[in-house]
Amino acid sequence: MSRVYTLLIGLLLSLISLSLQAAQLTASVDRTRLNAGETVELTLETDDVTQFGKPDMSALESSFEVRDTRQLNSLKTLDGSSQATTRWIVTLLPRETGSVLIPSLQLGELKSQPLTLQVLQSEPQDPGSHLASIFIEASLDQDSVYVQAQAVLTLRVYHSVSLFDDSSLSPLQVPDARVEKLGDSRTYEKLINGVRHGVIETRYAIYPQQSGVLKIPAQVFSATLVQTPAEGSQGQEANPFGPQPGRSVRVKSAEVPLTVKPKPADYPADVAWLPARSISLDESWSPEPGTTQVGDSLTRTLILKAEGLAGAQLPPLPPTEVPGLRRYPD
């Protein structure tokens, strides 16, 4: 009996040891490049259920202002096994520009990996300028592109007042162009003229289908302002228990022109038109050809990558015949 008990203890200790070895504290950020005065979200995640408390944030204080920390707990069950995950989402405001290090943070015996941010110097603002409580900016990553090439439109909504969750942005429709939204909208904060602004950033890929000057129409942002009891409308009884019914606002961006150049006249007619920023063709074999024998099967993978093009614009790869090999394309 004593031997069985000792064996069980040994197995339990081994399982605990394996669990500790597998446990880790991973760090990630929502972006690695930002302007001075903007916030960044750091996410710390672990699946180690033996850890209690929260990570030690003191190492951040020299380079960042910790503006907010939220904890999220989740439990996933798959095939009868459960996995618990804990995330800490930390809103950070860098104190300096340049290359800024997010140091390794510690949770019990676990340590996260360090991360590096590039904090760019913001353009100086006119101290005497007055900004509206809500305004919207539209900008392109380039002023001129070839026909069917990609231009990226960035819309940023700035607000120095609180908004209800009913805000919306008008759908982007550009005549003679294909439009794709690039991921979900991001939110962060930015300091402008000493005033803290929330920022809602949305990005679109635009593929012009005709040459000439393409006019990207103005976009409309609609929202409802949260009013404090002191800001309630005249004649209305103040509600001491929370916000007043807000007032609706609409702001509009400027129209943005984009110059679209035609395909060069000397471009070969029998070659696919690929106005990409960069193109690469990668090849891999499984297993490596040098280790195979006659009769063995191999898998050859060709990956065509084009930065700044949609997948539908890529041409099919031409078939290749290799002497001594029988081909079965997927």
C-alpha positions, 0 to 999 in steps of 0.5 A: 500500500505504501508503495502504491501511495508513493507511486501516486505521489510521484505521478502527481508531482510529475504532472505538476512539474509538466504543467509548470513547464508548459505554463507561460505568461505571453505579452502582445500589443495591439500595435508596435508603431504609434505617435507620441501622446497616443496610448497602446494596449498591452495584453498579458495572458496565461493559462496557469490556474495555479497563479493568483493575483496580477502581474507586477506592473512596477517595471513599467512606471519609468517608461509608461503611464499605466492608465487602465488595467482590465482582467478577463477570465475565460473557460473553454471546453473541448472534447471533455477537457477544459482550459482556463485563460486569464488576460490582463489588458493594460492601457499604456501611455509612453513617456518618451519617443523613439525605441521604447522597451516594454520590459519583462513582467512577472506573475509569480514564477512566470515572466513575459517576453520583452517587447519594443515599441517605436514611438514617433514624434507628433507634429506640433499643434498650434497652441492657439487653435481650438478643436471641436469636441468631435472631429474626423480626419481622412488621409491616404498612405499615398497621393498617386497609384497605378490603376488597380493598385492599392491605396489605404484610406485611414479615417480617425474620429477624435472625441474629447467627450464621452459617447454612447455605444450607438456611434456609426460611420457611413459605409464607404462607397467609391465609384469606379473602385473596389473597397475592402475594410482592413480589419476591425476599427481600433480605439486608443487615446491621443493628447492634443493641445493638452486635451485627452482625446479618444480615437476611433481608427478605421482603415480601408483598402481602395483599388481604383479600376479607372485612371484619372482623378478619383474622388473619395467621398466625405464620410459621416460619423454619427454619435450620441454625446453623454451629458453629465447632470450639469450639462443637461438641457435647460428646462429639464430636471437633472438626474442625480443618478447618472448621465442625461439623455444625450444629444445627437451629433454628426461630423463629416470628413473632407473629400480626398482626391487620389491620382490614378495613373494608367498602365504604362504603354510599354507594359507587355500585353501578354503579362499579368498586370500586377501593380504590387508594392512587392512580389515574392514566390516561395517554394517548399518540399515535403519531404526534402527531395534529397531523402526520397527514393523511387516510388516515394511521393513528394509535396511541392508547395508554391506560394505567391505573395503580393503586397498591396494586391487582393487575392483575386488579382493574382494569376494562376501559377503556370504548370511545371513539368519535371522529367521523372516526376508524375504531377498531381496538382491540388 
